[in-house]
């Protein structure tokens, strides 16, 4: 099934991975954040990935080999929870795209929900964005995905 998945890149090779994914016609998304940093006594604004070393990729694992995606230059591996690929909910991608790159074509707007679970997801994302360290943001995002996955599976059982 076509979905968004989380991809972990080799350290410092996020742009290389993005370039090679593009050459393979694999859609990817990397939300960028403008941060203010002190360098040699001067304040500078720099652009950095919201989640250090991570990209979101859109593909169907039944049609495109997971091995092929993982063999892409700059890619370390697809993120998994156990044996399951870390699928990113469309609502999360839509929310990130609205705030960080409104020009990216993502899932239909109709998929956005206003249920309490989605509102909680949006609030959690905003809390994560306040973190100054990209690696900490990435770890907190992974925890959010894991919690959302567990919560969603609990709702399906009930």
Secondary structure, DSSP 8 states (H G I E B T S, - for coil): --EEEEEEE-TT-HHHHHHHHHHTT-EEE--EEEEEEEETTEEEEEEEESSTTEEEEEE-TTTS-HHHHHTSTTEEEE-EETTEE-EE-HHHHHHHHHHH-TTS--S-GGG---SHHHHHHHHHHHHHHT-S-HHHHHHHHHHHHHHHHHHHHHHHH-
